[in-house]
Amino acid sequence: MENNNYIEHGNERIPAREEILDIIGRHEEKYTVGRELFDEKGLYLLEIKVEGKETTETTEYQYMRKGIFSNHNESLETTIHVVYFENGIPVGGHDIANYNSETGEWRDAE
């Protein structure tokens, strides 16, 4: 069953792509959708790229669903993480939101 916020897969609730993009949209207005990976339950990896004001700056947002997936992708929780790059080298980052797959609700990361 799918609604505006999540897709139900058994007892697990999985966030819909649009919901993930809405959360990232609270932080960035202009972005480019990069890699999107799916399995039988739906979207498990979504990468968003934002070019900085300086040509050497890039910000990437990454949604990752809880689980173990192909290509060595693995996450202990469903989260949206931001990473800051300068000259192609990561210089910082943090979680911006974490998802509770039982309730279908996001909470801002601390």
C-alpha positions as a LaTeX table, in Angstrom:
\begin{tabular}{lrrr}
\hline
Residue & $x$ (\AA) & $y$ (\AA) & $z$ (\AA) \\
\hline
Met1 & 0.00 & 0.00 & 0.00 \\
Glu2 & 1.37 & 3.45 & $-0.82$ \\
Asn3 & 0.37 & 6.86 & 0.52 \\
Asn4 & 1.99 & 10.28 & 0.21 \\
Asn5 & 4.53 & 9.63 & 2.95 \\
Tyr6 & 5.60 & 6.01 & 2.75 \\
Ile7 & 5.21 & 2.61 & 1.16 \\
Glu8 & 4.16 & $-0.24$ & 3.44 \\
His9 & 6.10 & $-3.45$ & 3.00 \\
Gly10 & 4.87 & $-5.90$ & 5.62 \\
Asn11 & 5.34 & $-4.23$ & 9.00 \\
Glu12 & 8.03 & $-1.95$ & 7.61 \\
Arg13 & 7.27 & 1.54 & 6.31 \\
Ile14 & 9.60 & 2.82 & 3.58 \\
Pro15 & 9.74 & 6.54 & 2.74 \\
Ala16 & 8.54 & 7.52 & $-0.73$ \\
Arg17 & 11.00 & 9.26 & $-3.08$ \\
Glu18 & 8.93 & 12.47 & $-3.01$ \\
Glu19 & 9.09 & 12.62 & 0.78 \\
Ile20 & 12.88 & 12.29 & 0.72 \\
Leu21 & 13.16 & 15.05 & $-1.88$ \\
Asp22 & 10.87 & 17.27 & 0.23 \\
Ile23 & 13.22 & 16.92 & 3.21 \\
Ile24 & 16.28 & 17.72 & 1.11 \\
Gly25 & 14.35 & 20.63 & $-0.43$ \\
Arg26 & 14.13 & 22.20 & 3.03 \\
His27 & 17.92 & 22.53 & 2.93 \\
Glu28 & 18.57 & 23.19 & $-0.77$ \\
Glu29 & 16.54 & 24.85 & $-3.52$ \\
Lys30 & 18.59 & 23.82 & $-6.55$ \\
Tyr31 & 20.01 & 20.32 & $-6.79$ \\
Thr32 & 20.70 & 17.53 & $-9.24$ \\
Val33 & 19.43 & 14.01 & $-8.62$ \\
Gly34 & 22.27 & 11.55 & $-9.06$ \\
Arg35 & 22.25 & 7.84 & $-8.47$ \\
Glu36 & 19.00 & 6.08 & $-7.52$ \\
Leu37 & 19.06 & 2.40 & $-6.56$ \\
Phe38 & 16.04 & 0.14 & $-6.01$ \\
Asp39 & 15.30 & $-3.34$ & $-4.73$ \\
Glu40 & 12.05 & $-5.31$ & $-4.43$ \\
Lys41 & 10.89 & $-3.01$ & $-1.60$ \\
Gly42 & 11.61 & 0.21 & $-3.46$ \\
Leu43 & 14.19 & 2.99 & $-3.28$ \\
Tyr44 & 17.13 & 2.25 & $-0.98$ \\
Leu45 & 19.75 & 4.79 & $-2.15$ \\
Leu46 & 19.31 & 8.31 & $-3.48$ \\
Glu47 & 22.18 & 10.75 & $-4.08$ \\
Ile48 & 21.68 & 14.47 & $-4.56$ \\
Lys49 & 24.42 & 16.86 & $-5.69$ \\
Val50 & 24.56 & 20.62 & $-5.09$ \\
Glu51 & 27.26 & 22.78 & $-6.68$ \\
Gly52 & 28.66 & 25.47 & $-4.40$ \\
Lys53 & 29.24 & 29.13 & $-5.07$ \\
Glu54 & 32.93 & 28.37 & $-5.54$ \\
Thr55 & 33.77 & 25.95 & $-8.33$ \\
Thr56 & 35.72 & 23.77 & $-5.89$ \\
Glu57 & 32.79 & 23.28 & $-3.49$ \\
Thr58 & 30.19 & 20.52 & $-3.71$ \\
Thr59 & 27.56 & 19.28 & $-1.28$ \\
Glu60 & 26.05 & 15.82 & $-1.53$ \\
Tyr61 & 22.96 & 14.50 & 0.22 \\
Gln62 & 22.55 & 10.76 & 0.50 \\
Tyr63 & 19.42 & 8.88 & 1.51 \\
Met64 & 20.06 & 5.30 & 2.56 \\
Arg65 & 17.42 & 2.84 & 3.73 \\
Lys66 & 18.18 & 0.48 & 6.61 \\
Gly67 & 19.45 & $-2.87$ & 5.37 \\
Ile68 & 22.10 & $-4.77$ & 3.46 \\
Phe69 & 22.02 & $-4.31$ & $-0.32$ \\
Ser70 & 24.02 & $-5.27$ & $-3.40$ \\
Asn71 & 27.31 & $-3.55$ & $-4.25$ \\
His72 & 28.34 & $-3.50$ & $-0.57$ \\
Asn73 & 25.73 & $-0.88$ & 0.37 \\
Glu74 & 24.71 & $-1.26$ & 4.01 \\
Ser75 & 23.07 & 0.94 & 6.65 \\
Leu76 & 22.00 & 0.32 & 10.25 \\
Glu77 & 19.24 & 2.94 & 10.01 \\
Thr78 & 17.26 & 4.85 & 7.41 \\
Thr79 & 18.78 & 8.30 & 7.21 \\
Ile80 & 19.57 & 11.34 & 5.09 \\
His81 & 23.20 & 12.41 & 5.40 \\
Val82 & 24.99 & 15.48 & 4.01 \\
Val83 & 28.68 & 15.55 & 3.03 \\
Tyr84 & 30.65 & 18.70 & 2.16 \\
Phe85 & 33.48 & 18.52 & $-0.41$ \\
Glu86 & 36.29 & 20.89 & $-1.32$ \\
Asn87 & 38.41 & 20.03 & $-4.36$ \\
Gly88 & 36.72 & 16.61 & $-4.43$ \\
Ile89 & 37.77 & 15.77 & $-0.87$ \\
Pro90 & 35.17 & 15.31 & 1.90 \\
Val91 & 35.72 & 17.96 & 4.60 \\
Gly92 & 32.71 & 17.32 & 6.83 \\
Gly93 & 29.20 & 16.02 & 7.08 \\
His94 & 26.39 & 14.93 & 9.35 \\
Asp95 & 22.94 & 13.35 & 9.41 \\
Ile96 & 20.09 & 15.78 & 8.75 \\
Ala97 & 17.15 & 13.41 & 9.34 \\
Asn98 & 16.51 & 9.91 & 10.65 \\
Tyr99 & 13.49 & 7.73 & 9.85 \\
Asn100 & 11.49 & 5.44 & 12.14 \\
Ser101 & 10.35 & 2.57 & 9.92 \\
Glu102 & 7.77 & 1.45 & 12.49 \\
Thr103 & 5.92 & 4.78 & 12.72 \\
Gly104 & 6.73 & 6.17 & 9.28 \\
Glu105 & 7.96 & 9.45 & 10.80 \\
Trp106 & 11.12 & 11.47 & 10.24 \\
Arg107 & 12.93 & 13.31 & 13.01 \\
Asp108 & 15.63 & 15.92 & 12.59 \\
Ala109 & 19.06 & 14.63 & 13.50 \\
Glu110 & 20.74 & 16.16 & 16.51 \\
\hline
\end{tabular}
